[in-house]
Amino acid sequence: MLEQDKIAVFNEFVEEEASVLEIARAMSRQFEGESLAQLQDWVAAYSLAQASEGTLGFYVDEFGARDVVTCTVDEAKAKFAEGEIWSLESNVMLHVFQAD
């Protein structure tokens, strides 16, 4: 699979401010040659790189919360490392959005 293909899928979901879990799961249906874990690693690395360049931002959405909370690149990196955001049972979702 071409890197360009991954970026195109990623960007499509960023426009919807999708969660990183939604993005990785969509990629796993389209790019069967890679495991979900590999795609999660790619999503994490790519989104953190884009956020470091200032083109993307992150926010955390918790089930039942009234507000979403934007987070820094370091906070997003910690969320990726914790792994909770990759679970379907988790109440915590990490979303990506286009930075202004």
N, C-alpha and C positions, 0 to 999 in steps of 0.2 A: 504494500500500500504506500502510496506517495504521501509525503509530509503535507503537501498541498491539499490533499483530500481531507486529512485530519483537520487542518486549519479551517477549511471550508465548513465542515460539519460543526466545529467548535464555534465559529463566528455566527452561524445560523442560530444556534442556541443562545449565544450571548445576547443577540437582539431581543430575545424573549426573557432575558434575565433569569435563565434557567439555573437550577442548582448544579453543582459540579457532579453530583450523583446522577442526575438526569442526563447530563452530557456524556458521561462515561458509559452509562447503560445504552444510550442511543448509538454511540460509537461501537459498542460490542455487538450490536445487531447488524451493523453495516460492515464492520471489519472483522470478520470471523477468524482471520489468521492470527489475531493477537488476543491474549487473555484479558479478562476484565481488569485484573491487577495491573497488567502492562499499560492498559489504556488509562487507568486511574493515575498511574505514575506520570504518564504523558500529560494528562489534563492538569495535574498539580504543577508540574515543571513549566508547562507552557503558560498557564494562567499566572503563575508567580512571576515569570519573566516579563510578561506583558504588563503586569501591574507595576513591576519595578521600573519599567520604561514610562509609566504614566498613562498607558492607553486603556487599562482596565482597572476596575475597583471591585471590592468585595463587600458583601453584607451578609450578616447572619440572621436567619429567620428561625425562630423557635416556635414549635407548635403551641398554640394558645396565647402566644405573646401578642400584645397590641401593637408593638412597634418592631421594625427591623432595625438592626444596629450595624452601621458601617464599621469595617475593621481595616486595620493597617495590613500591609504586606506581611509583617512579622506575625501578627495575630492570625492571619489566614494560613501562614506556614505552620503555625502551631496546630490549627484545626486539621490541616492535612495530616500532620504527624500523629495526632491523637487517634485518627481513624474513625471516629464516631460518625462523621459526615458521609462515610461510604456505606453505612448500614441502612437497609430499608426500614428497620424498626426504630431508627433514631428520630427523636423529636427536633433535632438540630440540623438545619440545612445551610450550606454555604453557597451563596449565589455570586455570580459574576455579572458585571455590567460595564458598559462603555463609559469611560471617564470623559468628562466634558473638556 
